[in-house]
Amino acid sequence: ATDQHTSSEKRAAKIELNEMQKQEIKEAFDLFDADGSGTIDVKELKIALRALGFEPKKEEVKQMIAEMDKEGIGTISFENFFAIISVKMEMLDEADYDGDGEINEEEFLKMMKKTAL
């Protein structure tokens, strides 16, 4: 079997995160990995999302896991989690035109126009 890399994995490999950002991602993963297994399962991800103020349906959480679960075992490894989170962080950084760490309405609209198909 050949390794197929998704565009998010390829993009993640090019992203340069500072040590603080890497540490934050690791701490978030460890927090979500309640049983210390080294992976996040559906139940742990649902708890984590609820802690962040979201109310995801079980099917939505399963879909998120399915998109990130390269091995097809129903869990997300730290490597997969890191790849996805680093891409998301890079996308936010690109949209943060004034560099204040937040996306305001003007920046959001600018980003939407830039990425419109």
C-alpha positions as CSV (number, residue, x, y, z in Angstrom):
1,A,0.0,0.0,0.0
2,T,1.3,3.4,-0.8
3,D,1.1,6.4,1.5
4,Q,-1.3,9.0,0.3
5,H,-0.9,12.4,1.9
6,T,-3.9,14.7,2.1
7,S,-3.5,18.4,1.2
8,S,-3.8,19.3,4.9
9,E,-0.9,17.0,5.8
10,K,1.3,18.4,3.0
11,R,0.4,21.9,4.0
12,A,1.1,21.1,7.7
13,A,4.6,20.0,6.8
14,K,5.4,23.4,5.4
15,I,3.9,25.4,8.3
16,E,6.4,26.9,10.8
17,L,5.0,27.1,14.2
18,N,6.9,28.6,17.1
19,E,7.6,26.4,20.2
20,M,4.9,28.1,22.2
21,Q,2.3,27.2,19.6
22,K,3.6,23.6,19.4
23,Q,3.4,23.4,23.2
24,E,-0.2,24.7,23.2
25,I,-1.3,22.1,20.7
26,K,0.3,19.3,22.7
27,E,-1.3,20.6,25.9
28,A,-4.7,20.7,24.2
29,F,-4.3,17.2,22.9
30,D,-3.2,15.9,26.4
31,L,-6.3,17.6,27.9
32,F,-8.6,15.9,25.4
33,D,-6.8,12.6,25.8
34,A,-8.5,12.0,29.2
35,D,-7.5,8.3,29.5
36,G,-3.8,8.9,28.5
37,S,-4.0,6.5,25.6
38,G,-2.2,8.7,23.1
39,T,-5.3,9.1,21.0
40,I,-8.6,10.9,21.1
41,D,-11.8,9.0,20.6
42,V,-15.3,10.1,19.9
43,K,-16.3,10.4,23.6
44,E,-13.2,12.5,24.5
45,L,-13.6,14.8,21.5
46,K,-17.2,15.4,22.3
47,I,-16.3,16.3,25.9
48,A,-13.5,18.6,24.7
49,L,-15.9,20.4,22.3
50,R,-18.5,20.8,25.0
51,A,-15.8,22.3,27.3
52,L,-15.1,24.8,24.5
53,G,-18.8,25.8,24.4
54,F,-20.0,23.7,21.5
55,E,-22.9,21.3,21.5
56,P,-22.0,18.8,18.8
57,K,-24.2,15.9,17.8
58,K,-22.7,12.5,18.2
59,E,-22.8,12.1,14.3
60,E,-20.9,15.4,13.9
61,V,-18.2,14.2,16.2
62,K,-18.0,10.8,14.4
63,Q,-17.6,12.7,11.1
64,M,-14.8,14.8,12.5
65,I,-13.0,11.7,13.7
66,A,-13.6,10.0,10.4
67,E,-12.0,12.9,8.5
68,M,-8.9,12.8,10.7
69,D,-8.6,9.1,11.4
70,K,-6.1,7.9,8.8
71,E,-5.9,4.4,10.3
72,G,-9.7,3.8,10.3
73,I,-9.7,2.8,14.0
74,G,-12.1,5.5,15.4
75,T,-9.4,7.6,17.1
76,I,-7.2,10.5,16.2
77,S,-3.4,10.3,16.9
78,F,-1.4,13.3,18.1
79,E,0.3,13.5,14.7
80,N,-3.1,13.8,12.9
81,F,-4.4,16.2,15.5
82,F,-1.3,18.4,15.2
83,A,-1.4,18.4,11.4
84,I,-5.0,19.5,11.3
85,I,-4.7,22.1,14.1
86,S,-1.5,23.6,12.6
87,V,-3.3,24.1,9.2
88,K,-6.2,25.8,11.0
89,M,-3.8,28.1,12.9
90,E,-2.1,29.0,9.7
91,M,-5.4,29.8,8.1
92,L,-6.3,32.1,11.0
93,D,-2.9,33.8,10.8
94,E,-3.3,34.5,7.1
95,A,-6.7,36.1,7.7
96,D,-5.4,38.2,10.6
97,Y,-4.2,41.1,8.5
98,D,-3.5,43.5,11.3
99,G,-1.7,40.9,13.4
100,D,-3.7,41.4,16.6
101,G,-4.5,37.7,17.0
102,E,-8.1,38.1,16.2
103,I,-10.3,38.1,13.1
104,N,-12.5,41.1,13.0
105,E,-15.4,41.6,10.6
106,E,-13.3,43.5,8.0
107,E,-10.7,40.8,8.0
108,F,-13.3,38.1,7.8
109,L,-15.0,39.7,4.8
110,K,-11.6,40.3,3.1
111,M,-10.7,36.6,3.7
112,M,-14.1,35.4,2.3
113,K,-13.6,37.6,-0.9
114,K,-10.1,36.3,-1.3
115,T,-11.1,32.6,-1.0
116,A,-14.3,32.9,-3.0
117,L,-14.4,30.4,-5.9
